[in-house]
Each structure stands twice: as structure tokens, then as C-alpha cells.
Amino acid sequence: MWSKSKKSLTTHAEAYNYCLDKLALRDHSTRELRQKLADHHFVDDFRCAHSVLDAWRRKKFYGKQYLRLMLTRRCLSGEEARDVLGDVTEEEETQRALALAEAQGEKIRRKYPEDHRKAKAALARMLASRGFGSGAIASALEDFSKDS
């Protein structure tokens, strides 16, 4: 019978080989393999959720709903996701929406030079498609209207 590995797994290649060795012994459930990897600190939902948050912050022009989608795609919908989403304030999301409106405002105004309503609608659609909430969209549209 195999005993528990005393060797410390330090790279992803070692973790991969460890999993293959475990799979070769007998059938394992995904939960069982996940637990074995977690024991060696290769699976950490909290760390993963914060790396998704960091990537979201680097993208600049995406809202909180987009972040929620990225967390869901990584199968993070529990406490870790709530913690990360709680780190994002309404003010941060509004600032991001304002930055997008400022960056794209001139382009939208050139596309709809005569009809300000269509320009605002286009900006609202752009913000909504990038995951911004209604409060952030309203603030950006208000700012967009002041600049026109």
C-alpha cells in the first residue's frame, strides 16, 4: 500500500504528476483530488478569487457584474466571491464607468453628432454590456450630458 507522500510539491508540474500518480492507483472523485491538492496548497479558492479581482482591476473598463461573471466562470460563487465582490465599492464602480465614458465619449459624440439622445443610449448600452450597474451608468450619463 502506498503511504502519504512526504515530499513537498513545489511546482505545478509536480502537482500534475502527483495527481496522475494518484489517478493511476484507483478511481478518485473530483472532490477527493481537489482535497488532496488543497492539502498541498495548490487549490485555494480565496487566492483564486483575489487573482480574478486583480485581473478585473487591471482591465479598467468593466463593471461589478462582469467581475461576478468572471468569478462564476471560475466556479467561485460562495463565500470567496461574496468577499471579493464586497471589496468593490459603488464609488469604485462609478469611477470606472466615468473613465470609460470619458475615454469613449468623443467617439460616441462623433458617431451621433445631431442626436444627443442616441449618443446617451449608445453609451448606456456600452456600459451595461460591460457589466456596470444602474447607479454607475446613471452617473456616467449625467457626466456625459454635462460635457455635451
Phi, psi and omega per residue, in radians:
M1 nan 2.502 -3.129
W2 -1.365 2.480 3.058
S3 -1.730 2.891 3.127
K4 -1.099 2.470 -3.129
S5 -1.214 2.251 3.092
K6 -1.559 -0.256 -3.090
K7 -1.251 2.381 3.092
S8 -1.419 2.220 3.116
L9 -1.503 2.084 -3.047
T10 -1.963 -0.295 -3.138
T11 -2.184 2.865 3.105
H12 -1.174 -0.564 3.105
A13 -1.123 -0.713 3.095
E14 -1.140 -0.679 3.117
A15 -1.154 -0.701 3.110
Y16 -1.086 -0.824 3.115
N17 -1.114 -0.651 3.086
Y18 -1.048 -0.782 3.123
C19 -1.109 -0.746 3.120
L20 -1.088 -0.694 3.088
D21 -1.087 -0.764 3.137
K22 -1.142 -0.697 3.117
L23 -1.145 -0.581 -3.116
A24 -1.207 -0.466 -3.106
L25 -1.233 -0.827 -3.114
R26 -2.867 3.023 3.089
D27 -1.274 2.433 3.123
H28 -2.208 2.623 3.009
S29 -1.442 2.808 3.099
T30 -1.108 -0.639 3.119
R31 -1.089 -0.710 -3.130
E32 -1.132 -0.812 3.113
L33 -1.129 -0.676 3.114
R34 -1.066 -0.728 3.130
Q35 -1.133 -0.723 3.134
K36 -1.119 -0.696 3.089
L37 -1.203 -0.642 3.109
A38 -1.134 -0.622 3.102
D39 -1.051 -0.525 3.121
H40 -1.704 0.185 3.079
H41 1.126 0.523 3.049
F42 -1.669 -0.271 3.099
V43 -2.127 2.007 -3.132
D44 -2.499 1.793 -3.090
D45 -1.083 -0.634 -3.135
F46 -1.115 -0.808 3.130
R47 -1.129 -0.706 3.122
C48 -1.096 -0.778 -3.140
A49 -1.071 -0.701 3.138
H50 -1.268 -0.496 3.061
S51 -1.236 -0.594 3.056
V52 -1.134 -0.732 3.100
L53 -1.073 -0.776 3.126
D54 -1.081 -0.735 3.110
A55 -1.117 -0.709 3.116
W56 -1.082 -0.755 -3.136
R57 -1.140 -0.580 3.106
R58 -1.229 -0.466 -3.107
K59 -1.284 -0.351 3.018
K60 1.184 -0.866 -2.957
F61 -1.802 0.655 3.106
Y62 -2.259 2.597 -3.075
G63 -1.670 -3.072 -3.060
K64 -1.157 -0.587 3.117
Q65 -1.171 -0.591 3.064
Y66 -1.135 -0.728 3.083
L67 -1.056 -0.780 3.113
R68 -1.038 -0.720 3.107
L69 -1.094 -0.772 3.138
M70 -1.114 -0.669 3.094
L71 -1.154 -0.708 3.129
T72 -1.151 -0.687 3.112
R73 -1.105 -0.475 3.086
R74 -1.567 0.158 -3.137
C75 1.101 0.612 3.094
L76 -1.967 1.664 -3.118
S77 -2.237 0.106 -3.093
G78 -1.672 -2.426 -3.082
E79 -1.072 -0.652 -3.128
E80 -1.087 -0.771 -3.135
A81 -1.148 -0.752 3.118
R82 -1.084 -0.670 3.124
D83 -1.104 -0.808 -3.128
V84 -1.168 -0.780 3.130
L85 -1.120 -0.549 3.089
G86 -1.209 -0.403 3.108
D87 -1.273 -0.334 -3.117
V88 -1.617 2.058 -3.123
T89 -1.538 2.811 3.060
E90 -1.064 -0.637 -3.141
E91 -1.109 -0.720 3.121
E92 -1.111 -0.764 3.135
E93 -1.131 -0.709 3.121
T94 -1.103 -0.741 3.113
Q95 -1.079 -0.668 3.117
R96 -1.173 -0.713 3.114
A97 -1.134 -0.725 3.106
L98 -1.107 -0.679 3.125
A99 -1.127 -0.728 3.103
L100 -1.145 -0.744 3.133
A101 -1.083 -0.690 3.124
E102 -1.190 -0.721 -3.118
A103 -1.189 -0.651 -3.071
Q104 -1.754 -0.136 -3.044
G105 -0.985 -0.822 -3.095
E106 -1.132 -0.697 3.122
K107 -1.094 -0.755 -3.141
I108 -1.178 -0.696 3.125
R109 -1.119 -0.651 3.097
R110 -1.183 -0.595 -3.126
K111 -1.252 -0.605 -3.129
Y112 -2.171 1.203 -3.051
P113 -1.206 -0.504 -3.050
E114 -1.660 -0.560 -3.005
D115 -1.966 1.718 -3.120
H116 -1.117 -0.565 3.131
R117 -1.098 -0.751 3.129
K118 -1.153 -0.651 3.113
A119 -1.113 -0.779 3.107
K120 -1.114 -0.694 3.127
A121 -1.125 -0.691 3.127
A122 -1.135 -0.737 3.105
L123 -1.131 -0.739 3.124
A124 -1.067 -0.732 3.108
R125 -1.116 -0.729 3.140
M126 -1.080 -0.795 -3.133
L127 -1.144 -0.746 -3.132
A128 -1.142 -0.678 -3.123
S129 -1.212 -0.324 3.105
R130 -1.720 0.183 2.977
G131 1.558 0.321 3.117
F132 -1.457 2.552 3.118
G133 -1.396 2.968 -3.059
S134 -1.113 -0.625 3.118
G135 -1.125 -0.768 3.127
A136 -1.174 -0.661 3.120
I137 -1.142 -0.772 3.135
A138 -1.054 -0.741 3.122
S139 -1.112 -0.746 -3.137
A140 -1.163 -0.679 3.119
L141 -1.174 -0.644 3.090
E142 -1.106 -0.784 3.114
D143 -1.132 -0.682 3.120
F144 -1.091 -0.697 -3.134
S145 -1.182 -0.636 3.128
K146 -1.132 -0.644 -3.090
D147 -1.314 -0.331 -3.078
S148 -1.340 nan nan
